[in-house]
Amino acid sequence: MKTVRRLLYRDIVASVMFVALAFLSLFFFIDLVEALDAVGRSGRNVGVAVQTAALQLPGHFYELFPIAVLIGTIFSLARMAQSSEFTILRTGGLGPWRALRLLAALGLAFGVLTFAVGDYVAPAAERQAALLQARASGGLRLGGAGAWLKERRSTAAGERSISVNVAGATATGALAGIRIFEFDGDGRLLTRIDALEGRVDNEGNWTLIDAHLAHWPLPRSEGTPQVRLERQQQMQWTSTLGADVVAAAVLPLGSMTTLELWRYSAHLNLQEQAAQSHLVRFWRKALYPLACLVMVALALPFAYMHARSGSVSLKVFGGILLGISFVLLNNLSGHIATLRAWTPWVAAAAPSGLYLLLSMAAFAWLVRYR
């Protein structure tokens, strides 16, 4: 059995890695062409374009690797079936369920690799790409109204609601265009802080540079109510919004790990903000590595098809269609779950569960009747 395992694993791994390399080469070329279009603008050059395209490769690997597993496994098994190698293995004692167990172990190994790249390599590369673009263009500007963060506090004077807006980031990684609004329990504005830039540490200590403060008088205050204005070249502002929460709001979602997505979703729930989209993304990211197990299960029935039922290229084409349909259904379920407020983990697990049932039904039918 060790010889059979070594033969199957070596052939399948080589095919999968070849398909993954082909996909990455194609997407690197597409990203490079897109990045070269911005060369000469905002201080960008060819070196920045190449680095940006290269830093996007781990993210592409994470997204495309399950499809590469499907296509590579189908190619390997279909080729072995066409040359009667798989038939010889079956007559030598490789039963259907033993073959399923062998491929399931390989699928789990592929899943571990997908998780490692998606949770460690890809987020770090996304952060570096964002910082590289910020340095090249003189800063990172967020679209629309920027990033908004919310915080609630209980003080001796009553409930306080704080809204923080960040317009972007500077080339050095500092936050730019910071606006802080503090409201009382009745929704009246108490304090507004406008800062040119600032930094925040993991404990929630904000260092604001060139801060302009406006203090509105409290209700029923004595004397003539007046707005008090002041300016500080540098000030400290303490908050529960730490660097991890701010980074989650400012940086692209692809730069967040599974744990960071969970923490940020919990923060949004705690602050009574909409967290459905982040919960859906968390469950999709947590369950996505298991798609490799589903892909090898989908590929196994192709080994039990008769060689005359189609050439290897036709079977690979069918695998490509299956992979595309899986990606489309996976993305569609995430969007619908966000719009319809479906249970996040059910929406994330439904495509994989459906395709796993489909593959097991096809495998059982082929083993029994073919």
C-alpha positions as CSV (number, residue, x, y, z in Angstrom):
1,M,0.0,0.0,0.0
2,K,2.9,2.3,0.6
3,T,3.9,1.9,-3.1
4,V,0.4,2.7,-4.2
5,R,0.2,5.7,-2.0
6,R,3.6,7.0,-3.2
7,L,2.6,6.5,-6.8
8,L,-0.8,8.3,-6.5
9,Y,0.5,11.1,-4.3
10,R,3.5,11.8,-6.4
11,D,1.5,12.0,-9.7
12,I,-1.3,14.0,-8.2
13,V,0.9,16.5,-6.4
14,A,3.0,17.1,-9.5
15,S,-0.1,17.7,-11.6
16,V,-1.7,20.0,-9.0
17,M,1.4,22.1,-8.6
18,F,1.8,22.4,-12.4
19,V,-1.8,23.7,-12.7
20,A,-1.3,26.1,-9.8
21,L,1.9,27.4,-11.4
22,A,0.1,27.9,-14.7
23,F,-2.7,29.8,-12.9
24,L,-0.3,32.0,-10.9
25,S,1.7,32.8,-14.1
26,L,-1.4,33.9,-15.9
27,F,-2.7,36.1,-13.0
28,F,0.8,37.6,-12.4
29,F,0.8,38.7,-16.1
30,I,-2.7,40.2,-15.8
31,D,-1.8,42.0,-12.6
32,L,1.5,43.3,-14.0
33,V,-0.2,44.7,-17.1
34,E,-2.8,46.4,-14.9
35,A,-0.1,47.8,-12.6
36,L,2.0,49.0,-15.6
37,D,-0.9,51.2,-16.6
38,A,-0.2,53.4,-13.6
39,V,3.5,53.7,-14.2
40,G,4.6,57.3,-14.4
41,R,1.7,58.5,-12.2
42,S,1.9,59.3,-8.5
43,G,5.5,58.3,-8.3
44,R,5.1,54.7,-9.5
45,N,7.7,53.0,-11.6
46,V,8.2,49.5,-13.1
47,G,9.8,48.2,-9.9
48,V,6.7,49.1,-7.9
49,A,4.5,47.5,-10.5
50,V,6.4,44.2,-10.4
51,Q,6.5,44.2,-6.6
52,T,2.8,44.9,-6.4
53,A,2.0,42.1,-8.8
54,A,4.3,39.7,-7.0
55,L,2.7,40.5,-3.6
56,Q,-0.7,39.6,-5.0
57,L,0.4,36.1,-5.8
58,P,-0.2,34.5,-2.4
59,G,-3.8,35.8,-2.4
60,H,-4.3,34.3,-5.9
61,F,-2.8,31.0,-4.7
62,Y,-5.2,30.9,-1.8
63,E,-8.2,31.5,-4.0
64,L,-7.2,29.3,-6.9
65,F,-5.6,26.4,-5.2
66,P,-8.8,24.3,-4.7
67,I,-9.6,24.6,-8.4
68,A,-6.0,23.6,-9.2
69,V,-6.5,20.6,-6.9
70,L,-9.6,19.6,-8.8
71,I,-8.1,20.0,-12.3
72,G,-4.7,18.4,-11.4
73,T,-6.4,15.5,-9.6
74,I,-8.8,14.9,-12.5
75,F,-5.9,15.1,-15.0
76,S,-3.8,12.6,-13.0
77,L,-6.6,10.1,-12.4
78,A,-8.0,10.3,-15.9
79,R,-4.6,9.8,-17.4
80,M,-4.1,6.8,-15.2
81,A,-7.5,5.4,-16.1
82,Q,-6.8,5.9,-19.8
83,S,-3.5,4.0,-19.6
84,S,-5.1,1.3,-17.5
85,E,-2.8,2.0,-14.5
86,F,-5.8,2.7,-12.3
87,T,-7.4,-0.6,-13.5
88,I,-4.3,-2.5,-12.5
89,L,-4.3,-0.8,-9.1
90,R,-7.9,-1.8,-8.6
91,T,-7.2,-5.5,-9.5
92,G,-4.2,-5.3,-7.1
93,G,-6.5,-4.6,-4.2
94,L,-7.1,-0.8,-4.3
95,G,-10.9,-0.9,-3.5
96,P,-13.1,2.2,-3.9
97,W,-13.2,3.1,-0.2
98,R,-9.5,2.6,0.2
99,A,-8.9,4.9,-2.8
100,L,-11.3,7.4,-1.2
101,R,-9.4,7.3,2.1
102,L,-6.1,7.8,0.3
103,L,-7.4,10.8,-1.6
104,A,-9.1,12.2,1.5
105,A,-5.8,12.2,3.3
106,L,-4.2,14.1,0.4
107,G,-7.1,16.5,0.3
108,L,-6.6,17.3,4.0
109,A,-2.9,18.0,3.4
110,F,-3.9,20.3,0.6
111,G,-6.4,22.0,2.9
112,V,-3.6,22.6,5.6
113,L,-1.5,24.2,2.9
114,T,-4.4,26.4,1.8
115,F,-5.1,27.4,5.4
116,A,-1.4,28.3,6.0
117,V,-1.1,30.4,2.9
118,G,-4.5,32.1,3.4
119,D,-4.0,32.8,7.1
120,Y,-0.3,33.8,7.2
121,V,1.3,34.4,3.9
122,A,-1.5,36.1,1.9
123,P,-2.5,38.6,4.7
124,A,1.1,39.7,5.2
125,A,1.5,40.1,1.5
126,E,-1.7,42.2,1.2
127,R,-0.5,44.5,4.0
128,Q,2.9,44.9,2.3
129,A,1.2,45.6,-1.0
130,A,-1.0,48.3,0.6
131,L,2.0,49.9,2.3
132,L,4.0,49.8,-1.0
133,Q,1.2,51.5,-2.9
134,A,0.9,54.1,-0.1
135,R,4.6,54.9,-0.2
136,A,4.7,55.0,-4.0
137,S,1.7,57.4,-4.3
138,G,2.4,59.4,-1.2
139,G,-0.4,57.9,0.9
140,L,-3.4,55.6,0.9
141,R,-6.8,57.2,0.3
142,L,-10.0,55.3,1.2
143,G,-12.9,55.5,-1.1
144,G,-16.2,57.2,-0.3
145,A,-16.4,58.7,3.2
146,G,-13.4,56.8,4.5
147,A,-13.4,54.3,7.3
148,W,-15.8,54.7,10.2
149,L,-15.4,53.2,13.7
150,K,-17.7,53.3,16.6
151,E,-17.3,53.0,20.4
152,R,-19.6,53.2,23.4
153,R,-18.4,54.2,26.9
154,S,-20.0,54.4,30.3
155,T,-18.8,57.4,32.3
156,A,-19.7,59.1,35.5
157,A,-21.6,61.7,33.5
158,G,-23.6,59.0,31.6
159,E,-23.4,57.0,28.3
160,R,-21.1,58.3,25.6
161,S,-21.1,57.4,21.9
162,I,-17.9,58.0,19.9
163,S,-17.6,57.9,16.1
164,V,-14.2,58.0,14.5
165,N,-13.6,58.7,10.8
166,V,-10.2,58.0,9.1
167,A,-9.7,59.4,5.6
168,G,-6.6,57.3,4.7
169,A,-3.0,56.6,5.6
170,T,0.2,58.5,4.9
171,A,3.3,57.1,3.1
172,T,4.9,56.4,6.5
173,G,1.9,54.2,7.7
174,A,0.3,56.8,10.0
175,L,-3.4,57.5,9.9
176,A,-4.5,60.6,8.0
177,G,-7.5,62.9,8.2
178,I,-8.8,61.8,11.6
179,R,-12.1,63.1,12.9
180,I,-13.5,62.1,16.3
181,F,-17.1,62.9,17.4
182,E,-18.3,62.4,20.9
183,F,-22.0,62.4,21.7
184,D,-24.0,62.1,24.9
185,G,-26.7,59.6,25.7
186,D,-29.3,61.8,24.0
187,G,-27.3,62.1,20.8
188,R,-26.1,65.7,21.4
189,L,-22.6,66.5,20.1
190,L,-20.2,67.2,23.0
191,T,-16.7,67.2,21.4
192,R,-15.2,67.2,18.0
193,I,-11.5,66.5,17.3
194,D,-9.9,67.1,13.9
195,A,-6.3,65.8,13.5
196,L,-4.0,66.0,10.5
197,E,-2.6,62.5,11.3
198,G,-2.0,60.1,14.1
199,R,-0.9,56.7,15.3
200,V,-2.5,54.1,17.5
201,D,-1.0,51.3,19.5
202,N,-2.4,47.9,20.5
203,E,-3.7,49.3,23.8
204,G,-5.8,51.9,22.1
205,N,-3.6,54.9,22.9
206,W,-3.9,57.4,20.0
207,T,-1.2,60.0,19.4
208,L,-2.8,62.8,17.4
209,I,-0.7,65.4,15.5
210,D,-2.0,69.0,14.9
211,A,-5.3,68.4,16.7
212,H,-8.1,71.0,16.6
213,L,-10.7,70.5,19.4
214,A,-14.2,72.0,19.7
215,H,-16.1,71.5,23.0
216,W,-19.9,72.1,23.0
217,P,-21.5,73.2,26.4
218,L,-23.4,70.6,28.4
219,P,-27.2,71.0,28.6
220,R,-28.4,73.3,31.3
221,S,-25.0,74.7,31.8
222,E,-24.7,77.9,33.8
223,G,-24.0,81.2,32.0
224,T,-24.0,81.9,28.3
225,P,-23.4,78.6,26.4
226,Q,-20.2,79.0,24.3
227,V,-18.3,76.6,22.1
228,R,-14.7,76.3,23.4
229,L,-12.0,75.9,20.7
230,E,-8.4,74.9,21.3
231,R,-5.5,73.5,19.3
232,Q,-2.8,71.1,20.4
233,Q,0.3,70.3,18.4
234,Q,0.3,66.8,19.9
235,M,-2.3,65.1,22.1
236,Q,-3.0,61.7,23.6
237,W,-6.5,60.2,23.3
238,T,-7.4,56.9,24.9
239,S,-9.9,54.5,23.4
240,T,-10.8,50.8,23.2
241,L,-10.2,51.0,19.4
242,G,-6.8,49.4,19.2
243,A,-4.4,49.0,16.2
244,D,-6.0,45.7,15.2
245,V,-9.5,47.2,14.9
246,V,-8.2,50.2,13.0
247,A,-6.2,48.1,10.6
248,A,-9.3,45.9,10.0
249,A,-11.3,49.0,9.0
250,V,-8.5,50.7,7.0
251,L,-6.7,47.9,5.2
252,P,-8.3,45.6,2.6
253,L,-10.3,42.7,3.9
254,G,-7.8,40.3,2.3
255,S,-5.2,41.4,4.8
256,M,-7.2,40.0,7.7
257,T,-6.6,36.5,9.2
258,T,-9.4,34.2,10.3
259,L,-8.8,35.2,13.9
260,E,-8.8,38.9,13.1
261,L,-12.0,38.6,11.2
262,W,-13.6,36.9,14.2
263,R,-12.4,39.6,16.6
264,Y,-13.5,42.4,14.3
265,S,-16.9,40.8,13.9
266,A,-17.2,40.5,17.7
267,H,-16.2,44.2,18.0
268,L,-18.9,45.2,15.5
269,N,-21.6,43.2,17.4
270,L,-20.5,44.7,20.7
271,Q,-20.8,48.2,19.2
272,E,-24.2,47.4,17.7
273,Q,-22.9,47.7,14.1
274,A,-23.7,45.6,11.1
275,A,-21.4,42.5,11.2
276,Q,-23.2,40.2,8.8
277,S,-20.8,40.6,5.9
278,H,-17.7,40.1,8.2
279,L,-19.3,37.0,9.8
280,V,-20.0,35.5,6.4
281,R,-16.4,36.3,5.3
282,F,-15.1,34.7,8.5
283,W,-17.0,31.5,8.0
284,R,-16.0,31.4,4.3
285,K,-12.4,31.8,5.2
286,A,-12.5,29.3,8.0
287,L,-14.2,26.6,5.9
288,Y,-12.5,27.4,2.5
289,P,-9.5,25.0,3.1
290,L,-12.0,22.1,3.3
291,A,-12.9,22.9,-0.3
292,C,-9.7,21.0,-1.2
293,L,-11.2,17.8,0.3
294,V,-14.3,18.4,-1.7
295,M,-12.3,18.9,-4.9
296,V,-10.5,15.6,-4.6
297,A,-13.8,13.9,-3.9
298,L,-15.2,15.4,-7.0
299,A,-12.2,14.2,-9.0
300,L,-12.3,10.6,-7.8
301,P,-15.3,9.5,-10.0
302,F,-13.3,10.4,-13.1
303,A,-11.0,7.5,-12.3
304,Y,-13.9,5.1,-12.6
305,M,-15.1,6.3,-15.9
306,H,-14.3,4.0,-18.9
307,A,-11.5,5.3,-21.1
308,R,-13.9,5.4,-24.0
309,S,-16.3,7.8,-22.2
310,G,-14.0,10.7,-23.1
311,S,-10.4,11.8,-23.6
312,V,-8.3,13.2,-20.8
313,S,-8.7,16.7,-22.2
314,L,-12.5,16.4,-22.2
315,K,-12.5,15.3,-18.6
316,V,-10.2,18.2,-17.6
317,F,-12.5,20.6,-19.4
318,G,-15.4,19.1,-17.3
319,G,-13.3,19.7,-14.2
320,I,-12.7,23.3,-15.1
321,L,-16.4,23.8,-15.5
322,L,-17.0,22.2,-12.1
323,G,-14.4,24.4,-10.5
324,I,-15.8,27.6,-12.0
325,S,-19.4,26.6,-11.0
326,F,-18.1,25.9,-7.4
327,V,-16.5,29.4,-7.2
328,L,-19.5,31.1,-8.6
329,L,-21.9,29.3,-6.2
330,N,-19.5,30.0,-3.3
331,N,-19.4,33.7,-4.0
332,L,-23.1,33.9,-4.8
333,S,-24.1,32.3,-1.5
334,G,-21.9,34.8,0.4
335,H,-23.6,37.8,-1.2
336,I,-27.1,36.3,-0.8
337,A,-26.4,35.5,2.9
338,T,-25.3,39.1,3.4
339,L,-28.4,40.5,1.8
340,R,-30.9,38.0,3.3
341,A,-29.3,37.8,6.7
342,W,-28.9,34.0,6.5
343,T,-27.0,32.1,9.1
344,P,-23.3,32.8,8.2
345,W,-21.9,29.3,8.8
346,V,-24.7,27.6,6.9
347,A,-24.3,29.9,3.9
348,A,-20.5,29.3,3.9
349,A,-20.8,25.5,4.2
350,A,-23.7,25.0,1.8
351,P,-21.7,25.0,-1.5
352,S,-19.0,22.6,-0.2
353,G,-21.7,20.3,1.3
354,L,-23.7,20.3,-1.9
355,Y,-20.7,19.5,-4.1
356,L,-19.5,16.8,-1.6
357,L,-22.9,15.1,-1.8
358,L,-22.8,15.3,-5.6
359,S,-19.4,13.7,-5.8
360,M,-20.3,10.9,-3.3
361,A,-23.5,10.2,-5.2
362,A,-21.6,10.0,-8.6
363,F,-18.8,7.9,-7.0
364,A,-21.3,5.4,-5.5
365,W,-23.2,5.1,-8.8
366,L,-20.1,4.5,-10.8
367,V,-18.7,1.9,-8.4
368,R,-22.0,0.1,-8.3
369,Y,-23.1,0.2,-11.9
370,R,-19.9,0.8,-14.0
